[in-house]
Amino acid sequence: MGWANDGRSVERKHRRRPVRATRYLAPFVMGLTLRSMRPGTVLGALLIFAGVVALSVGGFSFTSREKVAEVGPVKVTTEKQHSVPVPTIVAGLAVVAGVVLIVASSRKAR
């Protein structure tokens, strides 16, 4: 196969391989997986997240449906809206417990 261009595409023997991101990201991903993503760390992060959300929102509400009457094919229902406040002390304790879990799991690794 020559290099003369006779109308057909020229194929070269040495082509560049595509760059794979996993080769460059693997050390970082492995470091996160093996070191900092222990169950205590994950649980601590979830507690911190839940505590911060509870502090910012202050509670949650939901709607329930209750059947009042049923006459033949006709059903009468009512909707009640309930609100559940989350105490500030509980949200603060969740944040503190999350920090303690993360610190304890990082010290156990050393």
MOPAC internal coordinates of N, CA, C and O (Angstrom, degrees):
PM7 1SCF
backbone

  N    0.0000 0     0.00 0     0.00 0    0    0    0
  C    1.4536 1     0.00 0     0.00 0    1    0    0
  C    1.5202 1   108.12 1     0.00 0    2    1    0
  O    1.2310 1   121.08 1   -58.48 1    3    2    1
  N    1.2928 1   115.54 1   121.52 1    3    2    1
  C    1.4603 1   120.11 1  -176.95 1    5    3    2
  C    1.5114 1   111.49 1   -96.92 1    6    5    3
  O    1.2310 1   122.51 1    -1.01 1    7    6    5
  N    1.3268 1   112.80 1   178.99 1    7    6    5
  C    1.4530 1   118.30 1   179.78 1    9    7    6
  C    1.5218 1   111.72 1   -94.74 1   10    9    7
  O    1.2310 1   120.49 1  -178.02 1   11   10    9
  N    1.2885 1   116.68 1     1.98 1   11   10    9
  C    1.4614 1   119.03 1   179.68 1   13   11   10
  C    1.5233 1   109.33 1   -70.21 1   14   13   11
  O    1.2310 1   121.05 1   -45.18 1   15   14   13
  N    1.3010 1   115.60 1   134.82 1   15   14   13
  C    1.4522 1   120.64 1  -178.93 1   17   15   14
  C    1.5223 1   108.64 1   -91.60 1   18   17   15
  O    1.2310 1   120.88 1   -78.07 1   19   18   17
  N    1.3130 1   115.92 1   101.93 1   19   18   17
  C    1.4557 1   120.13 1  -179.46 1   21   19   18
  C    1.5316 1   111.44 1  -103.71 1   22   21   19
  O    1.2310 1   119.79 1  -150.02 1   23   22   21
  N    1.3057 1   118.01 1    29.98 1   23   22   21
  C    1.4554 1   121.36 1   178.76 1   25   23   22
  C    1.5058 1   113.53 1    98.39 1   26   25   23
  O    1.2310 1   120.51 1   161.90 1   27   26   25
  N    1.3272 1   116.64 1   -18.10 1   27   26   25
  C    1.4553 1   119.68 1   177.62 1   29   27   26
  C    1.5288 1   109.68 1   -92.99 1   30   29   27
  O    1.2310 1   121.09 1   -20.66 1   31   30   29
  N    1.3124 1   115.51 1   159.34 1   31   30   29
  C    1.4611 1   118.17 1   179.52 1   33   31   30
  C    1.5216 1   109.88 1   -71.07 1   34   33   31
  O    1.2310 1   120.97 1   -36.74 1   35   34   33
  N    1.2839 1   115.74 1   143.26 1   35   34   33
  C    1.4571 1   122.05 1  -178.62 1   37   35   34
  C    1.5174 1   108.19 1   -91.19 1   38   37   35
  O    1.2310 1   120.38 1   -55.24 1   39   38   37
  N    1.3050 1   116.87 1   124.76 1   39   38   37
  C    1.4517 1   121.49 1   177.82 1   41   39   38
  C    1.5099 1   109.00 1  -100.49 1   42   41   39
  O    1.2310 1   121.08 1   -44.91 1   43   42   41
  N    1.2853 1   115.55 1   135.09 1   43   42   41
  C    1.4593 1   120.47 1   178.10 1   45   43   42
  C    1.5089 1   108.99 1  -106.68 1   46   45   43
  O    1.2310 1   121.49 1   -29.51 1   47   46   45
  N    1.3057 1   114.75 1   150.49 1   47   46   45
  C    1.4567 1   119.28 1  -178.06 1   49   47   46
  C    1.5228 1   112.16 1   -73.66 1   50   49   47
  O    1.2310 1   120.88 1   144.24 1   51   50   49
  N    1.3099 1   115.91 1   -35.76 1   51   50   49
  C    1.4641 1   119.70 1  -175.02 1   53   51   50
  C    1.5179 1   109.25 1  -104.72 1   54   53   51
  O    1.2310 1   121.47 1   -74.32 1   55   54   53
  N    1.3071 1   114.79 1   105.68 1   55   54   53
  C    1.4600 1   119.83 1   176.35 1   57   55   54
  C    1.5107 1   108.68 1  -109.20 1   58   57   55
  O    1.2310 1   120.89 1   -30.14 1   59   58   57
  N    1.2899 1   115.90 1   149.86 1   59   58   57
  C    1.4637 1   119.90 1   177.36 1   61   59   58
  C    1.5121 1   108.88 1   -76.05 1   62   61   59
  O    1.2310 1   121.56 1   -46.69 1   63   62   61
  N    1.3152 1   114.62 1   133.31 1   63   62   61
  C    1.4615 1   118.67 1   175.76 1   65   63   62
  C    1.5207 1   108.78 1   -78.52 1   66   65   63
  O    1.2310 1   120.04 1   -32.14 1   67   66   65
  N    1.3212 1   117.53 1   147.86 1   67   66   65
  C    1.4657 1   118.84 1   178.49 1   69   67   66
  C    1.5323 1   110.48 1   -66.37 1   70   69   67
  O    1.2310 1   121.19 1   -37.18 1   71   70   69
  N    1.3072 1   115.33 1   142.82 1   71   70   69
  C    1.4588 1   121.19 1   179.34 1   73   71   70
  C    1.5168 1   108.11 1   -75.34 1   74   73   71
  O    1.2310 1   120.60 1   -52.47 1   75   74   73
  N    1.2881 1   116.46 1   127.53 1   75   74   73
  C    1.4592 1   120.55 1  -179.96 1   77   75   74
  C    1.5195 1   109.06 1  -100.54 1   78   77   75
  O    1.2310 1   121.26 1   -51.25 1   79   78   77
  N    1.3187 1   115.19 1   128.75 1   79   78   77
  C    1.4567 1   119.96 1  -177.82 1   81   79   78
  C    1.5221 1   111.86 1   -68.31 1   82   81   79
  O    1.2310 1   120.58 1   154.86 1   83   82   81
  N    1.3338 1   116.49 1   -25.14 1   83   82   81
  C    1.4634 1   117.99 1  -177.14 1   85   83   82
  C    1.5102 1   112.03 1   -66.14 1   86   85   83
  O    1.2310 1   120.32 1   151.42 1   87   86   85
  N    1.3445 1   116.99 1   -28.58 1   87   86   85
  C    1.4609 1   118.97 1   179.22 1   89   87   86
  C    1.5284 1   110.20 1   -64.64 1   90   89   87
  O    1.2310 1   120.37 1   142.77 1   91   90   89
  N    1.3226 1   116.89 1   -37.23 1   91   90   89
  C    1.4492 1   120.56 1  -177.53 1   93   91   90
  C    1.5270 1   112.68 1   -86.16 1   94   93   91
  O    1.2310 1   120.35 1   150.65 1   95   94   93
  N    1.3227 1   116.94 1   -29.35 1   95   94   93
  C    1.4570 1   120.44 1  -177.52 1   97   95   94
  C    1.5173 1   113.36 1   -90.99 1   98   97   95
  O    1.2310 1   120.04 1   165.82 1   99   98   97
  N    1.3242 1   117.53 1   -14.18 1   99   98   97
  C    1.4587 1   120.21 1  -175.23 1  101   99   98
  C    1.5258 1   113.74 1   -58.23 1  102  101   99
  O    1.2310 1   118.58 1   137.07 1  103  102  101
  N    1.3388 1   120.32 1   -42.93 1  103  102  101
  C    1.4777 1   117.77 1   179.22 1  105  103  102
  C    1.5156 1   112.97 1   -61.56 1  106  105  103
  O    1.2310 1   120.42 1   142.90 1  107  106  105
  N    1.3297 1   116.81 1   -37.10 1  107  106  105
  C    1.4595 1   119.01 1  -179.49 1  109  107  106
  C    1.5196 1   111.27 1   -71.12 1  110  109  107
  O    1.2310 1   120.62 1   137.44 1  111  110  109
  N    1.3145 1   116.42 1   -42.56 1  111  110  109
  C    1.4610 1   120.30 1  -179.94 1  113  111  110
  C    1.5213 1   110.20 1   -66.35 1  114  113  111
  O    1.2310 1   120.10 1   136.22 1  115  114  113
  N    1.3091 1   117.42 1   -43.78 1  115  114  113
  C    1.4598 1   120.35 1   179.23 1  117  115  114
  C    1.5221 1   110.30 1   -63.74 1  118  117  115
  O    1.2310 1   120.24 1   141.91 1  119  118  117
  N    1.3239 1   117.15 1   -38.09 1  119  118  117
  C    1.4611 1   119.60 1   178.14 1  121  119  118
  C    1.5129 1   111.48 1   -62.92 1  122  121  119
  O    1.2310 1   120.40 1   137.92 1  123  122  121
  N    1.3235 1   116.83 1   -42.08 1  123  122  121
  C    1.4581 1   119.68 1   178.65 1  125  123  122
  C    1.5216 1   111.25 1   -67.57 1  126  125  123
  O    1.2310 1   120.51 1   141.03 1  127  126  125
  N    1.3043 1   116.64 1   -38.97 1  127  126  125
  C    1.4554 1   120.26 1  -176.68 1  129  127  126
  C    1.5200 1   111.25 1   -70.09 1  130  129  127
  O    1.2310 1   120.43 1   135.77 1  131  130  129
  N    1.3072 1   116.79 1   -44.23 1  131  130  129
  C    1.4527 1   119.68 1  -173.53 1  133  131  130
  C    1.5249 1   113.34 1   -84.33 1  134  133  131
  O    1.2310 1   120.03 1   149.30 1  135  134  133
  N    1.3083 1   117.54 1   -30.70 1  135  134  133
  C    1.4598 1   118.35 1  -173.72 1  137  135  134
  C    1.5187 1   114.34 1   -97.96 1  138  137  135
  O    1.2310 1   120.78 1   115.10 1  139  138  137
  N    1.3126 1   116.11 1   -64.90 1  139  138  137
  C    1.4604 1   118.97 1  -167.74 1  141  139  138
  C    1.5233 1   113.92 1   -92.19 1  142  141  139
  O    1.2310 1   118.77 1   169.02 1  143  142  141
  N    1.3046 1   119.94 1   -10.98 1  143  142  141
  C    1.4502 1   120.42 1  -177.24 1  145  143  142
  C    1.5311 1   112.00 1   -97.87 1  146  145  143
  O    1.2310 1   121.38 1  -124.57 1  147  146  145
  N    1.2828 1   114.96 1    55.43 1  147  146  145
  C    1.4605 1   120.06 1   174.18 1  149  147  146
  C    1.5290 1   107.83 1   -85.21 1  150  149  147
  O    1.2310 1   119.95 1   -16.40 1  151  150  149
  N    1.3216 1   117.70 1   163.60 1  151  150  149
  C    1.4723 1   119.21 1  -178.80 1  153  151  150
  C    1.5307 1   112.56 1   -58.63 1  154  153  151
  O    1.2310 1   120.29 1   142.52 1  155  154  153
  N    1.3294 1   117.05 1   -37.48 1  155  154  153
  C    1.4615 1   119.33 1   178.50 1  157  155  154
  C    1.5145 1   112.45 1   -64.96 1  158  157  155
  O    1.2310 1   120.74 1   142.19 1  159  158  157
  N    1.3241 1   116.18 1   -37.81 1  159  158  157
  C    1.4584 1   120.45 1   178.83 1  161  159  158
  C    1.5228 1   111.08 1   -68.41 1  162  161  159
  O    1.2310 1   120.66 1   136.85 1  163  162  161
  N    1.3142 1   116.35 1   -43.15 1  163  162  161
  C    1.4673 1   119.69 1  -179.77 1  165  163  162
  C    1.5266 1   110.52 1   -65.34 1  166  165  163
  O    1.2310 1   120.52 1   134.82 1  167  166  165
  N    1.3223 1   116.60 1   -45.18 1  167  166  165
  C    1.4627 1   120.22 1   178.77 1  169  167  166
  C    1.5302 1   110.97 1   -63.45 1  170  169  167
  O    1.2310 1   120.67 1   140.46 1  171  170  169
  N    1.3261 1   116.32 1   -39.54 1  171  170  169
  C    1.4597 1   119.84 1   177.66 1  173  171  170
  C    1.5137 1   112.05 1   -63.27 1  174  173  171
  O    1.2310 1   120.27 1   137.83 1  175  174  173
  N    1.3310 1   117.09 1   -42.17 1  175  174  173
  C    1.4657 1   120.54 1   178.70 1  177  175  174
  C    1.5270 1   110.86 1   -65.02 1  178  177  175
  O    1.2310 1   120.60 1   140.45 1  179  178  177
  N    1.3290 1   116.46 1   -39.55 1  179  178  177
  C    1.4676 1   119.40 1   177.89 1  181  179  178
  C    1.5264 1   111.56 1   -65.47 1  182  181  179
  O    1.2310 1   120.28 1   140.68 1  183  182  181
  N    1.3343 1   117.06 1   -39.32 1  183  182  181
  C    1.4706 1   120.09 1   177.38 1  185  183  182
  C    1.5286 1   111.15 1   -64.50 1  186  185  183
  O    1.2310 1   120.62 1   138.26 1  187  186  185
  N    1.3235 1   116.42 1   -41.74 1  187  186  185
  C    1.4665 1   119.30 1   178.59 1  189  187  186
  C    1.5244 1   110.10 1   -63.27 1  190  189  187
  O    1.2310 1   120.55 1   135.49 1  191  190  189
  N    1.3291 1   116.55 1   -44.51 1  191  190  189
  C    1.4678 1   120.30 1   179.37 1  193  191  190
  C    1.5259 1   111.11 1   -61.26 1  194  193  191
  O    1.2310 1   120.48 1   133.56 1  195  194  193
  N    1.3375 1   116.69 1   -46.44 1  195  194  193
  C    1.4645 1   120.10 1  -179.73 1  197  195  194
  C    1.5258 1   111.10 1   -64.06 1  198  197  195
  O    1.2310 1   120.35 1   140.74 1  199  198  197
  N    1.3287 1   116.94 1   -39.26 1  199  198  197
  C    1.4560 1   120.08 1   178.81 1  201  199  198
  C    1.5107 1   112.98 1   -65.00 1  202  201  199
  O    1.2310 1   120.46 1   138.15 1  203  202  201
  N    1.3241 1   116.73 1   -41.85 1  203  202  201
  C    1.4662 1   120.38 1   179.57 1  205  203  202
  C    1.5197 1   110.36 1   -67.05 1  206  205  203
  O    1.2310 1   120.49 1   139.09 1  207  206  205
  N    1.3308 1   116.67 1   -40.91 1  207  206  205
  C    1.4749 1   119.46 1   177.77 1  209  207  206
  C    1.5254 1   110.12 1   -64.19 1  210  209  207
  O    1.2310 1   120.23 1   137.22 1  211  210  209
  N    1.3255 1   117.17 1   -42.78 1  211  210  209
  C    1.4715 1   120.18 1   179.76 1  213  211  210
  C    1.5241 1   111.12 1   -64.85 1  214  213  211
  O    1.2310 1   120.26 1   143.16 1  215  214  213
  N    1.3284 1   117.11 1   -36.84 1  215  214  213
  C    1.4652 1   119.45 1   177.26 1  217  215  214
  C    1.5211 1   111.52 1   -67.17 1  218  217  215
  O    1.2310 1   120.00 1   141.77 1  219  218  217
  N    1.3156 1   117.61 1   -38.23 1  219  218  217
  C    1.4588 1   119.72 1  -176.56 1  221  219  218
  C    1.5272 1   112.47 1   -78.76 1  222  221  219
  O    1.2310 1   120.16 1   143.14 1  223  222  221
  N    1.3397 1   117.29 1   -36.86 1  223  222  221
  C    1.4633 1   119.95 1  -177.26 1  225  223  222
  C    1.5249 1   111.04 1   -86.38 1  226  225  223
  O    1.2310 1   120.12 1   135.22 1  227  226  225
  N    1.3136 1   117.38 1   -44.78 1  227  226  225
  C    1.4544 1   120.87 1   177.77 1  229  227  226
  C    1.5136 1   115.04 1    92.32 1  230  229  227
  O    1.2310 1   119.55 1   172.73 1  231  230  229
  N    1.2878 1   118.46 1    -7.27 1  231  230  229
  C    1.4659 1   121.61 1  -179.98 1  233  231  230
  C    1.5093 1   110.35 1   157.60 1  234  233  231
  O    1.2310 1   121.36 1     5.36 1  235  234  233
  N    1.3188 1   115.00 1  -174.64 1  235  234  233
  C    1.4558 1   118.97 1   178.26 1  237  235  234
  C    1.5152 1   108.47 1  -144.81 1  238  237  235
  O    1.2310 1   121.27 1   -17.92 1  239  238  237
  N    1.3190 1   115.18 1   162.08 1  239  238  237
  C    1.4581 1   120.22 1   179.52 1  241  239  238
  C    1.5226 1   109.44 1  -133.51 1  242  241  239
  O    1.2310 1   121.32 1   -25.06 1  243  242  241
  N    1.3275 1   115.07 1   154.94 1  243  242  241
  C    1.4516 1   120.96 1   178.19 1  245  243  242
  C    1.5181 1   109.09 1  -146.63 1  246  245  243
  O    1.2310 1   121.13 1   -18.48 1  247  246  245
  N    1.3220 1   115.44 1   161.52 1  247  246  245
  C    1.4513 1   122.09 1  -178.08 1  249  247  246
  C    1.5219 1   109.60 1  -115.26 1  250  249  247
  O    1.2310 1   120.73 1   -47.09 1  251  250  249
  N    1.3143 1   116.22 1   132.91 1  251  250  249
  C    1.4686 1   120.38 1   177.55 1  253  251  250
  C    1.5320 1   108.79 1  -118.38 1  254  253  251
  O    1.2310 1   121.30 1   -31.95 1  255  254  253
  N    1.3244 1   115.13 1   148.05 1  255  254  253
  C    1.4620 1   120.50 1   178.01 1  257  255  254
  C    1.5154 1   109.07 1  -109.71 1  258  257  255
  O    1.2310 1   121.23 1   -45.02 1  259  258  257
  N    1.3202 1   115.25 1   134.98 1  259  258  257
  C    1.4589 1   121.00 1   178.76 1  261  259  258
  C    1.5272 1   108.78 1  -123.52 1  262  261  259
  O    1.2310 1   121.02 1   -42.48 1  263  262  261
  N    1.3170 1   115.65 1   137.52 1  263  262  261
  C    1.4537 1   120.58 1   178.69 1  265  263  262
  C    1.5331 1   108.33 1   -82.14 1  266  265  263
  O    1.2310 1   120.76 1   -57.19 1  267  266  265
  N    1.3280 1   116.16 1   122.81 1  267  266  265
  C    1.4586 1   121.75 1  -179.51 1  269  267  266
  C    1.5146 1   110.30 1   -91.49 1  270  269  267
  O    1.2310 1   120.51 1   130.84 1  271  270  269
  N    1.3159 1   116.64 1   -49.16 1  271  270  269
  C    1.4692 1   120.31 1  -177.94 1  273  271  270
  C    1.5229 1   109.28 1  -151.71 1  274  273  271
  O    1.2310 1   122.22 1   -25.77 1  275  274  273
  N    1.3437 1   113.36 1   154.23 1  275  274  273
  C    1.4557 1   119.18 1   176.76 1  277  275  274
  C    1.5238 1   107.95 1  -139.49 1  278  277  275
  O    1.2310 1   121.38 1   -67.25 1  279  278  277
  N    1.3025 1   114.97 1   112.75 1  279  278  277
  C    1.4668 1   120.64 1  -178.95 1  281  279  278
  C    1.5253 1   106.97 1  -121.17 1  282  281  279
  O    1.2310 1   120.94 1   -76.00 1  283  282  281
  N    1.3140 1   115.80 1   104.00 1  283  282  281
  C    1.4658 1   120.26 1  -178.44 1  285  283  282
  C    1.5181 1   110.20 1    62.06 1  286  285  283
  O    1.2310 1   120.82 1    50.37 1  287  286  285
  N    1.3268 1   116.05 1  -129.63 1  287  286  285
  C    1.4619 1   118.82 1   179.94 1  289  287  286
  C    1.5339 1   113.53 1   -82.10 1  290  289  287
  O    1.2310 1   120.06 1   174.84 1  291  290  289
  N    1.3270 1   117.50 1    -5.16 1  291  290  289
  C    1.4629 1   121.51 1  -177.43 1  293  291  290
  C    1.5282 1   109.50 1   -93.68 1  294  293  291
  O    1.2310 1   121.32 1   -53.02 1  295  294  293
  N    1.3249 1   115.08 1   126.98 1  295  294  293
  C    1.4683 1   120.45 1   177.61 1  297  295  294
  C    1.5211 1   108.77 1  -117.55 1  298  297  295
  O    1.2310 1   120.76 1   -43.93 1  299  298  297
  N    1.3149 1   116.14 1   136.07 1  299  298  297
  C    1.4560 1   121.74 1   178.16 1  301  299  298
  C    1.5251 1   107.78 1  -112.77 1  302  301  299
  O    1.2310 1   121.18 1   -57.99 1  303  302  301
  N    1.3203 1   115.35 1   122.01 1  303  302  301
  C    1.4640 1   119.96 1   179.29 1  305  303  302
  C    1.5131 1   109.58 1  -125.09 1  306  305  303
  O    1.2310 1   121.56 1   -20.28 1  307  306  305
  N    1.3143 1   114.62 1   159.72 1  307  306  305
  C    1.4584 1   121.14 1   175.74 1  309  307  306
  C    1.5281 1   108.49 1  -128.85 1  310  309  307
  O    1.2310 1   121.30 1   -31.92 1  311  310  309
  N    1.3029 1   115.13 1   148.08 1  311  310  309
  C    1.4586 1   120.58 1   178.84 1  313  311  310
  C    1.5166 1   109.21 1  -108.89 1  314  313  311
  O    1.2310 1   121.36 1   -48.39 1  315  314  313
  N    1.3278 1   115.00 1   131.61 1  315  314  313
  C    1.4605 1   120.28 1   176.14 1  317  315  314
  C    1.5198 1   108.25 1  -118.19 1  318  317  315
  O    1.2310 1   121.47 1   -43.43 1  319  318  317
  N    1.3121 1   114.78 1   136.57 1  319  318  317
  C    1.4578 1   119.11 1   178.19 1  321  319  318
  C    1.5270 1   108.48 1  -102.61 1  322  321  319
  O    1.2310 1   121.07 1   -54.40 1  323  322  321
  N    1.3235 1   115.57 1   125.60 1  323  322  321
  C    1.4595 1   122.07 1   179.91 1  325  323  322
  C    1.5238 1   108.77 1  -111.94 1  326  325  323
  O    1.2310 1   120.87 1   -38.51 1  327  326  325
  N    1.3146 1   115.94 1   141.49 1  327  326  325
  C    1.4668 1   119.66 1   175.37 1  329  327  326
  C    1.5209 1   108.72 1  -121.59 1  330  329  327
  O    1.2310 1   121.09 1   -42.67 1  331  330  329
  N    1.3153 1   115.52 1   137.33 1  331  330  329
  C    1.4593 1   122.23 1  -179.38 1  333  331  330
  C    1.5161 1   107.96 1  -119.93 1  334  333  331
  O    1.2310 1   119.78 1   -71.65 1  335  334  333
  N    1.3235 1   118.03 1   108.35 1  335  334  333
  C    1.4623 1   119.52 1   178.37 1  337  335  334
  C    1.5345 1   110.83 1   -79.69 1  338  337  335
  O    1.2310 1   120.72 1   -38.15 1  339  338  337
  N    1.3175 1   116.24 1   141.85 1  339  338  337
  C    1.4613 1   121.42 1   175.84 1  341  339  338
  C    1.5286 1   106.60 1  -100.45 1  342  341  339
  O    1.2310 1   120.10 1   -60.21 1  343  342  341
  N    1.3326 1   117.42 1   119.79 1  343  342  341
  C    1.4610 1   119.01 1  -179.40 1  345  343  342
  C    1.5260 1   111.97 1   -61.76 1  346  345  343
  O    1.2310 1   121.23 1   -34.68 1  347  346  345
  N    1.3117 1   115.25 1   145.32 1  347  346  345
  C    1.4612 1   120.70 1  -178.93 1  349  347  346
  C    1.5161 1   111.29 1   -62.79 1  350  349  347
  O    1.2310 1   119.85 1   144.93 1  351  350  349
  N    1.3217 1   117.90 1   -35.07 1  351  350  349
  C    1.4560 1   120.81 1  -178.83 1  353  351  350
  C    1.5281 1   111.06 1   -65.82 1  354  353  351
  O    1.2310 1   120.13 1   143.67 1  355  354  353
  N    1.3186 1   117.35 1   -36.33 1  355  354  353
  C    1.4734 1   121.03 1   178.72 1  357  355  354
  C    1.5332 1   110.11 1   -67.26 1  358  357  355
  O    1.2310 1   120.33 1   137.34 1  359  358  357
  N    1.3244 1   116.98 1   -42.66 1  359  358  357
  C    1.4636 1   120.32 1   178.31 1  361  359  358
  C    1.5307 1   110.99 1   -64.77 1  362  361  359
  O    1.2310 1   120.60 1   138.77 1  363  362  361
  N    1.3168 1   116.46 1   -41.23 1  363  362  361
  C    1.4659 1   119.99 1   177.99 1  365  363  362
  C    1.5193 1   112.10 1   -65.27 1  366  365  363
  O    1.2310 1   120.65 1   140.12 1  367  366  365
  N    1.3305 1   116.36 1   -39.88 1  367  366  365
  C    1.4679 1   119.66 1   177.25 1  369  367  366
  C    1.5294 1   111.79 1   -65.68 1  370  369  367
  O    1.2310 1   119.90 1   146.74 1  371  370  369
  N    1.3131 1   117.79 1   -33.26 1  371  370  369
  C    1.4660 1   120.33 1   176.73 1  373  371  370
  C    1.5204 1   111.05 1   -65.43 1  374  373  371
  O    1.2310 1   120.31 1   139.23 1  375  374  373
  N    1.3246 1   117.00 1   -40.77 1  375  374  373
  C    1.4667 1   120.33 1   177.59 1  377  375  374
  C    1.5212 1   110.60 1   -64.83 1  378  377  375
  O    1.2310 1   120.27 1   134.48 1  379  378  377
  N    1.3285 1   117.08 1   -45.52 1  379  378  377
  C    1.4648 1   120.86 1  -179.90 1  381  379  378
  C    1.5287 1   110.65 1   -63.89 1  382  381  379
  O    1.2310 1   120.07 1   136.90 1  383  382  381
  N    1.3271 1   117.47 1   -43.10 1  383  382  381
  C    1.4641 1   120.37 1   178.92 1  385  383  382
  C    1.5217 1   111.07 1   -63.57 1  386  385  383
  O    1.2310 1   119.67 1   143.07 1  387  386  385
  N    1.3257 1   118.23 1   -36.93 1  387  386  385
  C    1.4587 1   121.17 1   176.96 1  389  387  386
  C    1.5154 1   112.35 1   -64.23 1  390  389  387
  O    1.2310 1   120.60 1   137.92 1  391  390  389
  N    1.3257 1   116.46 1   -42.08 1  391  390  389
  C    1.4660 1   120.23 1   177.59 1  393  391  390
  C    1.5197 1   110.44 1   -64.45 1  394  393  391
  O    1.2310 1   120.27 1   137.05 1  395  394  393
  N    1.3194 1   117.08 1   -42.95 1  395  394  393
  C    1.4721 1   120.79 1   179.40 1  397  395  394
  C    1.5292 1   110.23 1   -62.62 1  398  397  395
  O    1.2310 1   119.63 1   138.06 1  399  398  397
  N    1.3183 1   118.31 1   -41.94 1  399  398  397
  C    1.4639 1   120.85 1   178.59 1  401  399  398
  C    1.5281 1   112.04 1   -63.27 1  402  401  399
  O    1.2310 1   120.18 1   138.62 1  403  402  401
  N    1.3108 1   117.25 1   -41.38 1  403  402  401
  C    1.4666 1   119.97 1   179.70 1  405  403  402
  C    1.5167 1   110.56 1   -66.50 1  406  405  403
  O    1.2310 1   120.09 1   137.01 1  407  406  405
  N    1.3310 1   117.44 1   -42.99 1  407  406  405
  C    1.4705 1   120.60 1   179.55 1  409  407  406
  C    1.5213 1   110.27 1   -65.83 1  410  409  407
  O    1.2310 1   120.01 1   137.70 1  411  410  409
  N    1.3219 1   117.58 1   -42.30 1  411  410  409
  C    1.4657 1   120.74 1  -179.00 1  413  411  410
  C    1.5305 1   110.85 1   -66.13 1  414  413  411
  O    1.2310 1   119.59 1   140.41 1  415  414  413
  N    1.3151 1   118.39 1   -39.59 1  415  414  413
  C    1.4602 1   118.94 1  -179.75 1  417  415  414
  C    1.5147 1   111.94 1   -72.26 1  418  417  415
  O    1.2310 1   119.76 1   151.10 1  419  418  417
  N    1.3285 1   118.06 1   -28.90 1  419  418  417
  C    1.4650 1   119.05 1   177.19 1  421  419  418
  C    1.5194 1   111.34 1   -76.16 1  422  421  419
  O    1.2310 1   119.48 1   147.87 1  423  422  421
  N    1.3233 1   118.60 1   -32.13 1  423  422  421
  C    1.4658 1   120.67 1   177.82 1  425  423  422
  C    1.5232 1   111.94 1   -74.50 1  426  425  423
  O    1.2310 1   120.30 1   151.55 1  427  426  425
  N    1.3244 1   117.04 1   -28.45 1  427  426  425
  C    1.4655 1   119.96 1   179.11 1  429  427  426
  C    1.5254 1   109.99 1   -69.49 1  430  429  427
  O    1.2310 1   120.16 1   153.26 1  431  430  429
  N    1.3250 1   117.29 1   -26.74 1  431  430  429
  C    1.4627 1   121.06 1  -178.55 1  433  431  430
  C    1.5188 1   111.53 1   -72.26 1  434  433  431
  O    1.2310 1   119.34 1   154.77 1  435  434  433
  N    1.3116 1   118.86 1   -25.23 1  435  434  433
  C    1.4666 1   121.20 1  -176.77 1  437  435  434
  C    1.4622 1   111.76 1   -82.55 1  438  437  435
  O    1.2310 1   120.10 1   180.00 1  439  438  437

